[in-house]
Structure formats: structure tokens, C-alpha cells
Amino acid sequence: MPLLRLAISPFYLRMVDALSDSNVPDPSTASSGFDAIAQPWQIRAARRSDVDPLAEILASSFHSKEGIGRWFYPMLKATLREDLRGRLQNGGTYYRCLVAVSTTASPSNTTPQEEVLGTLEIGLKPQFSLPWYHWFKLFPYISNVAIAHAHRRRGVAIDLLRACEPIARQWGYHDLYLHVLENNQAARRLYSKAGFRFCQVEMNLPSLVLGQPRQLLLHKGIPIQQPMEANRTGSLST
């Protein structure tokens, strides 16, 4: 496993970022500001019991099972699972992994069964592509946005992205940042619909030397919370 982790780290670090740690109130019970339309899922903080389905969603979203990829897929999934388990355990106060889950009643079990539909992570990181006077600041940054294939284009990702807004507010911020690949048109449309706007083109070694797609830094300003938002439905579950 150490050899595998070393082999995939240059790619994986583009998705997963080191997050800072500090003391702030727990935002997991804050109002999300969702529209009052009921959805067949809820957004909550990830639990340790979610690690296996989350690893499958992440692996299938960012890695192919076709061709030679099918031989490495189980090892990649195992690495993702262990990395996620470590972040859930050691991520600190300025870290959240959110999941969208649907709940169904089971005739043979009195406990409702949950299905994980999608996930994202939010934490604090510097943005060195911003003007130099921002380099020593930390900003809320969203990564690892992944939705199960069967539940895409239903609004799950939009709700997960919106759920980051009250968390950033609780941390004392009014901005959200994320990256998207220049050629990922579907993701760019999603983020535009969620209110994210182009901020900066980021050049890196793979794009300069290998001609790989460039990364675009996107930004969303979070409006100051209005008192009426506290009465809206859709608050985060713990």
C-alpha cells in the first residue's frame, strides 16, 4: 500500500488538500438556507460507517474501471478509503465531509436503510493564485465533489454545495473557492448554476509540459445571512 500511495499521490493531491485546524463552534446544526422545497434526500456530516460507500463513489468518479484501470481499481479504492478514514478522524474543526443520503424503510428491519448519494469536502487552504496580499490568508475550499452515477443530474450536487455556505459563515468567512478542469464542461455548468464564477486560470507543470487541461479557480461570494433564513427547511443533520 505505501508504494501505491506514492504512485497516485501527484494525481490525488489535486483532489484532496491539506486542511488547517482551529477552534470554532460546530457548524453542523446551522441552517443551510435551502429552498423550502422538500427533497428525497438530506445533507449531513459524514460518519465512519459511510467510508465504504464514499470510497466507491470517489473511486468510480475519478478513476476508470476500463482497460488496465480495472486491475488497479481495487487498490485505488482501498487507498481512497484509508485516506478518507484518516481525514474524518484527524481533519480538525476546520474540516467537514458532507454526504447526501436517502432513507428507505426496510420491511424486514425496523431501522431505516440509508443510501449515500454523493459527497464533498470543505476545509481551509491558502489560494496562491490570488493576488500576493492574500497568500497568507486561508479561505474555505471545496474539494472531492462526487455523486453516484445513478443519482447525477437530480440536484444532489447543488444541495451539497449550498450546504457549505452556512459552514463557511460559522467559520467567519463569506467566500467559497473550488477548482475545475478547463475541459470539464458538465462540472463548469454545475458550478455556474450553483453561483460560482471564474476567478483565475492556474498553470501547472502538467498543463505546461504535457498539454493537460488547465485548472480554473472558481469563487462564490456568500451573502450575509438574513434573519428569515433561520426559518427555512433543510438544515444540516448531524
C-alpha positions as CSV (number, residue, x, y, z in Angstrom):
1,M,0.0,0.0,0.0
2,P,2.8,2.6,0.6
3,L,4.0,2.1,-2.9
4,L,0.5,2.6,-4.3
5,R,0.0,5.7,-2.3
6,L,3.3,7.1,-3.6
7,A,2.4,6.3,-7.1
8,I,-1.0,8.0,-7.2
9,S,-0.2,10.9,-4.9
10,P,0.5,13.5,-7.7
11,F,-2.9,13.0,-9.2
12,Y,-4.8,12.5,-5.9
13,L,-3.4,15.7,-4.3
14,R,-5.2,17.7,-7.0
15,M,-8.4,16.4,-5.4
16,V,-7.5,16.3,-1.7
17,D,-6.0,19.2,0.1
18,A,-4.3,19.6,3.5
19,L,-6.7,21.4,5.8
20,S,-5.9,23.7,8.7
21,D,-7.2,23.2,12.3
22,S,-8.5,25.8,14.8
23,N,-11.3,26.2,17.4
24,V,-14.6,27.4,16.2
25,P,-18.2,26.4,17.1
26,D,-19.6,23.2,15.5
27,P,-21.5,24.4,12.3
28,S,-23.2,21.1,11.6
29,T,-26.5,22.2,13.1
30,A,-26.6,25.5,11.2
31,S,-29.4,26.5,8.8
32,S,-28.4,25.7,5.3
33,G,-30.5,28.3,3.6
34,F,-32.0,25.6,1.2
35,D,-35.2,26.4,-0.7
36,A,-38.3,25.2,1.2
37,I,-38.9,22.5,-1.5
38,A,-38.6,19.1,0.1
39,Q,-36.0,16.8,-1.4
40,P,-35.9,13.0,-1.2
41,W,-32.5,13.2,0.5
42,Q,-30.9,15.0,3.3
43,I,-27.4,16.5,3.8
44,R,-25.5,15.5,6.9
45,A,-21.9,15.2,8.2
46,A,-20.2,12.0,7.1
47,R,-19.8,9.2,9.6
48,R,-17.3,6.4,9.9
49,S,-19.9,4.0,8.7
50,D,-20.1,6.0,5.4
51,V,-16.4,5.3,4.5
52,D,-17.0,2.3,2.3
53,P,-19.8,3.7,0.1
54,L,-17.9,7.0,-0.1
55,A,-14.7,5.3,-1.3
56,E,-16.7,3.6,-4.0
57,I,-18.3,6.9,-5.2
58,L,-14.9,8.7,-5.2
59,A,-13.2,5.8,-7.0
60,S,-15.8,5.5,-9.7
61,S,-16.0,9.3,-10.2
62,F,-12.3,9.9,-10.6
63,H,-10.9,6.6,-11.9
64,S,-11.8,4.3,-14.8
65,K,-12.7,0.6,-14.5
66,E,-12.0,0.1,-18.2
67,G,-8.9,-1.5,-19.7
68,I,-5.9,-1.6,-17.4
69,G,-7.7,0.6,-14.9
70,R,-9.8,-2.4,-13.7
71,W,-6.6,-4.1,-12.4
72,F,-5.7,-1.1,-10.2
73,Y,-9.2,-0.1,-9.2
74,P,-9.5,-2.2,-6.0
75,M,-6.1,-0.8,-4.8
76,L,-7.1,2.7,-5.6
77,K,-10.4,2.3,-3.8
78,A,-8.6,0.9,-0.8
79,T,-6.2,3.9,-0.7
80,L,-9.1,6.3,-1.0
81,R,-10.9,4.6,1.8
82,E,-7.9,4.8,4.2
83,D,-7.2,8.4,3.3
84,L,-10.9,9.4,3.9
85,R,-10.9,7.5,7.2
86,G,-7.9,9.4,8.3
87,R,-9.4,12.8,7.4
88,L,-12.6,12.0,9.2
89,Q,-10.6,11.1,12.3
90,N,-8.0,13.8,12.1
91,G,-9.4,16.6,9.9
92,G,-9.9,19.0,12.8
93,T,-12.5,21.7,13.4
94,Y,-11.9,23.5,10.1
95,Y,-12.9,20.4,8.1
96,R,-16.2,18.9,7.1
97,C,-17.1,15.9,4.9
98,L,-20.7,16.2,3.8
99,V,-22.9,13.5,2.4
100,A,-26.3,13.4,0.7
101,V,-28.3,10.3,1.8
102,S,-31.7,9.0,1.0
103,T,-33.6,6.9,3.6
104,T,-35.9,4.0,2.8
105,A,-37.9,1.8,5.1
106,S,-37.0,-1.9,5.2
107,P,-39.8,-4.4,5.7
108,S,-37.5,-6.9,7.5
109,N,-35.7,-4.3,9.6
110,T,-37.2,-1.6,11.9
111,T,-34.2,0.6,11.3
112,P,-34.5,2.7,8.1
113,Q,-31.8,2.0,5.5
114,E,-29.7,4.8,4.2
115,E,-28.1,5.1,0.7
116,V,-25.2,7.5,0.2
117,L,-25.9,9.5,-3.0
118,G,-22.9,11.9,-3.1
119,T,-20.3,13.8,-1.1
120,L,-17.9,16.7,-0.9
121,E,-15.4,18.1,1.5
122,I,-14.7,21.6,2.7
123,G,-11.8,23.0,4.6
124,L,-9.4,25.9,4.8
125,K,-6.4,26.4,2.5
126,P,-4.4,29.3,1.0
127,Q,-5.0,30.4,-2.5
128,F,-1.7,31.3,-4.1
129,S,-3.3,32.2,-7.4
130,L,-4.9,35.2,-5.8
131,P,-3.0,38.5,-5.5
132,W,0.1,38.2,-3.3
133,Y,-1.5,40.1,-0.4
134,H,-3.9,37.1,0.0
135,W,-1.2,34.4,0.1
136,F,-1.0,34.3,3.9
137,K,-4.8,34.0,4.4
138,L,-6.9,30.9,4.5
139,F,-10.1,30.5,2.6
140,P,-13.0,27.9,2.6
141,Y,-12.1,25.5,-0.2
142,I,-14.4,22.7,-1.6
143,S,-12.9,19.5,-3.0
144,N,-13.9,15.9,-3.9
145,V,-17.3,16.7,-5.2
146,A,-18.6,13.3,-6.3
147,I,-22.1,12.0,-7.0
148,A,-23.0,8.3,-7.6
149,H,-23.6,7.7,-11.3
150,A,-27.3,6.7,-10.7
151,H,-28.1,9.9,-8.9
152,R,-26.5,12.5,-11.1
153,R,-28.4,15.5,-12.6
154,R,-31.0,15.3,-9.9
155,G,-29.8,18.4,-7.8
156,V,-27.8,16.4,-5.3
157,A,-24.6,18.3,-6.0
158,I,-26.3,21.7,-5.9
159,D,-27.7,20.9,-2.4
160,L,-24.3,19.7,-1.2
161,L,-22.7,22.9,-2.5
162,R,-25.3,25.1,-0.8
163,A,-24.7,23.3,2.4
164,C,-21.2,24.7,2.5
165,E,-22.4,28.2,2.8
166,P,-23.6,28.1,6.5
167,I,-20.4,26.2,7.4
168,A,-18.3,29.0,5.9
169,R,-20.3,31.6,7.7
170,Q,-19.9,29.8,11.0
171,W,-16.1,29.8,10.4
172,G,-16.3,33.6,9.9
173,Y,-16.0,33.7,6.0
174,H,-18.1,35.0,3.2
175,D,-16.3,33.3,0.3
176,L,-16.1,29.8,-1.2
177,Y,-13.4,28.5,-3.7
178,L,-13.0,25.4,-5.7
179,H,-11.1,24.1,-8.8
180,V,-12.5,22.7,-12.0
181,L,-10.6,21.4,-15.1
182,E,-10.9,23.7,-18.1
183,N,-12.3,20.9,-20.3
184,N,-14.9,19.6,-17.8
185,Q,-17.9,21.4,-19.3
186,A,-20.5,19.5,-17.3
187,A,-18.8,20.4,-14.0
188,R,-18.4,24.0,-15.1
189,R,-22.2,24.3,-15.9
190,L,-23.0,22.8,-12.5
191,Y,-20.8,25.2,-10.6
192,S,-22.1,28.1,-12.6
193,K,-25.7,27.1,-11.7
194,A,-24.6,27.0,-8.1
195,G,-23.4,30.6,-8.2
196,F,-19.6,30.1,-8.7
197,R,-17.8,32.4,-11.1
198,F,-14.5,32.3,-12.8
199,C,-11.7,33.8,-10.8
200,Q,-8.3,32.7,-12.2
201,V,-6.6,30.3,-14.6
202,E,-3.9,28.2,-12.9
203,M,-0.9,27.0,-14.9
204,N,0.9,24.0,-13.5
205,L,3.6,21.6,-14.8
206,P,1.3,19.0,-16.4
207,S,-0.6,21.7,-18.3
208,L,2.6,23.4,-19.4
209,V,4.7,20.4,-20.3
210,L,2.2,17.6,-21.1
211,G,-0.6,19.8,-22.5
212,Q,-3.1,18.6,-19.9
213,P,-6.2,20.7,-19.3
214,R,-5.6,23.8,-17.0
215,Q,-7.3,24.2,-13.7
216,L,-9.8,27.1,-13.2
217,L,-10.2,28.6,-9.8
218,L,-13.9,29.5,-9.2
219,H,-15.2,31.7,-6.5
220,K,-18.6,32.3,-4.9
221,G,-19.4,35.2,-2.5
222,I,-21.7,34.2,0.3
223,P,-24.4,36.7,1.0
224,I,-24.8,37.8,4.6
225,Q,-27.4,35.6,6.2
226,Q,-30.8,37.2,6.5
227,P,-32.9,36.5,9.7
228,M,-35.7,34.8,7.6
229,E,-33.2,32.1,6.6
230,A,-33.3,30.6,10.1
231,N,-36.9,29.6,9.4
232,R,-36.3,27.7,6.2
233,T,-36.2,24.0,6.0
234,G,-33.3,21.8,5.0
235,S,-31.0,22.3,8.0
236,L,-27.9,20.1,8.2
237,S,-28.2,16.8,10.2
238,T,-25.5,15.5,12.4
